């Protein structure tokens, strides 16, 4: 009979004397440290040079408009492909949108710039997606000619994606990672909707999607807050996909705060803070900002696990604005208003999360919590994951009122009994690989 080894530690510092041990995977640490402010600045400068990247703008010019911009991104991806031993491939994925009477007034060839870093394990079908949106806008979203630099919205997100591709293409991962600069975000999430629909129809096994939209500005309008030490992660609570089928169990078991996207958000916080210093990741319990949307939304609506990563404080003087100066205030989304140290850190978060997920085994399956008998102890059991080499498992625990997991128990077995009541705590299970990389957490179902 296999003995179970239990290691217990807290994520939260509960006293002044508490100690936290930070263990970093060497490869991932090197990837994060390789993020270059100079590279990020060069990407932003090039994107700004296209004048406008409005989705409806010029598609034939080689120097101006959305067509030149998306071709340049594909070109950068192809440049990085030369260092990837044939594992990285890039292309422009296009579709034509007809006029919709809203934000598309002419037939428009929309193109997403895509790079695929193929996984090394042919039996591991997991896919991880990281995105930013390439298109930009001024005050009038239909204005396709005025200069719309879009340095932060969302040049910053695209720059982070390009830099992630540059660095990660040098490494091998068992799973596949997709880097994408989508178009049509300002025209109502057209590019991400096209990609999410395609992923659903073609049966992609998208384990997680990270959407980056405005990750390079450290200050806010009106409130004048300046802070590059915090980053927001937005995640849906109740699932947008098939909620009617799941609502009863969600209510019965108190899982309103434990959907897959919210588990991903917790994962982003834990892993991001593990690898990036001087940065606190704030969990925002909304799918997106109040009454607003982002490119992760089509993915969650198609049943995929996805979150939005965005700066802590938005400056509306530099977002969706015509370039002008009024009453001494300079308006417009210009590169001069960006903080590249902040963008460096936020890009590092994406790389750390993607790499940790891609290196980890897949999540355990058929995770159950036993309810056969009334008990003040909790027994959980599960089956090994479908792919990856497993060292063991973390069983996570937190009080029902806690936003983050508070304790971890390690076991090399596929079951565990804990002296904590399921009436008072929530649990989940992660697979752990030989290099200590963790899968996403799985909340247990009911077992007897």
Rosetta blueprint (number, residue, H / E / L):
1 X L
2 X L
3 X L
4 X L
5 X L
6 X L
7 X L
8 X E
9 X E
10 X E
11 X L
12 X L
13 X L
14 X L
15 X L
16 X L
17 X L
18 X L
19 X L
20 X L
21 X L
22 X L
23 X L
24 X L
25 X L
26 X H
27 X H
28 X H
29 X H
30 X H
31 X H
32 X H
33 X H
34 X L
35 X L
36 X L
37 X H
38 X H
39 X H
40 X H
41 X H
42 X H
43 X H
44 X H
45 X H
46 X H
47 X H
48 X H
49 X L
50 X L
51 X L
52 X E
53 X L
54 X L
55 X L
56 X L
57 X L
58 X L
59 X L
60 X L
61 X L
62 X L
63 X L
64 X L
65 X H
66 X H
67 X H
68 X H
69 X H
70 X H
71 X H
72 X H
73 X H
74 X H
75 X H
76 X H
77 X H
78 X H
79 X H
80 X H
81 X H
82 X L
83 X L
84 X L
85 X L
86 X L
87 X L
88 X E
89 X E
90 X E
91 X E
92 X E
93 X E
94 X E
95 X E
96 X E
97 X E
98 X L
99 X L
100 X L
101 X L
102 X L
103 X L
104 X L
105 X L
106 X L
107 X L
108 X E
109 X E
110 X E
111 X E
112 X E
113 X E
114 X E
115 X E
116 X E
117 X E
118 X L
119 X L
120 X L
121 X L
122 X L
123 X L
124 X L
125 X L
126 X E
127 X E
128 X E
129 X E
130 X E
131 X E
132 X E
133 X E
134 X L
135 X L
136 X L
137 X L
138 X L
139 X L
140 X L
141 X L
142 X L
143 X L
144 X L
145 X L
146 X L
147 X L
148 X E
149 X L
150 X L
151 X L
152 X L
153 X L
154 X L
155 X H
156 X H
157 X H
158 X H
159 X H
160 X H
161 X H
162 X H
163 X H
164 X H
165 X H
166 X H
167 X H
168 X H
169 X L
170 X L
171 X L
172 X L
173 X L
174 X L
175 X L
176 X E
177 X E
178 X E
179 X E
180 X E
181 X E
182 X E
183 X L
184 X L
185 X L
186 X L
187 X L
188 X L
189 X L
190 X H
191 X H
192 X H
193 X H
194 X H
195 X H
196 X H
197 X H
198 X H
199 X H
200 X H
201 X H
202 X H
203 X L
204 X L
205 X E
206 X E
207 X E
208 X E
209 X E
210 X E
211 X E
212 X E
213 X L
214 X L
215 X L
216 X L
217 X L
218 X L
219 X E
220 X L
221 X L
222 X L
223 X L
224 X L
225 X L
226 X E
227 X L
228 X L
229 X L
230 X E
231 X E
232 X E
233 X E
234 X E
235 X L
236 X L
237 X L
238 X L
239 X L
240 X L
241 X L
242 X L
243 X H
244 X H
245 X H
246 X H
247 X H
248 X H
249 X H
250 X H
251 X H
252 X H
253 X H
254 X L
255 X L
256 X L
257 X L
258 X L
259 X L
260 X H
261 X H
262 X H
263 X H
264 X H
265 X H
266 X H
267 X H
268 X H
269 X H
270 X H
271 X H
272 X H
273 X H
274 X H
275 X H
276 X L
277 X L
278 X L
279 X L
280 X E
281 X E
282 X E
283 X E
284 X E
285 X L
286 X L
287 X L
288 X L
289 X L
290 X L
291 X L
292 X L
293 X L
294 X L
295 X L
296 X L
297 X H
298 X H
299 X H
300 X H
301 X H
302 X L
303 X L
304 X L
305 X L
306 X E
307 X E
308 X E
309 X E
310 X E
311 X E
312 X L
313 X L
314 X L
315 X L
316 X H
317 X H
318 X H
319 X L
320 X L
321 X L
322 X L
323 X L
324 X E
325 X E
326 X E
327 X L
328 X L
329 X E
330 X E
331 X E
332 X L
333 X L
334 X L
335 X H
336 X H
337 X H
338 X L
339 X L
340 X H
341 X H
342 X H
343 X H
344 X H
345 X H
346 X H
347 X H
348 X H
349 X H
350 X H
351 X H
352 X H
353 X H
354 X H
355 X H
356 X H
357 X H
358 X H
359 X H
360 X L
361 X L
362 X L
363 X L
364 X L
365 X E
366 X E
367 X E
368 X E
369 X E
370 X E
371 X L
372 X L
373 X L
374 X L
375 X L
376 X L
377 X L
378 X E
379 X E
380 X E
381 X E
382 X E
383 X E
384 X L
385 X L
386 X L
387 X L
388 X L
389 X L
390 X E
391 X E
392 X E
393 X E
394 X E
395 X E
396 X E
397 X E
398 X E
399 X E
400 X L
401 X L
402 X L
403 X L
404 X L
405 X L
406 X L
407 X E
408 X E
409 X E
410 X E
411 X E
412 X L
413 X L
414 X L
415 X E
416 X E
417 X E
418 X E
419 X L
420 X L
421 X L
422 X L
423 X L
424 X L
425 X E
426 X E
427 X E
428 X E
429 X E
430 X E
431 X E
432 X E
433 X E
434 X L
435 X L
436 X L
437 X L
438 X E
439 X L
440 X L
441 X L
442 X E
443 X L
444 X L
445 X E
446 X E
447 X E
448 X L
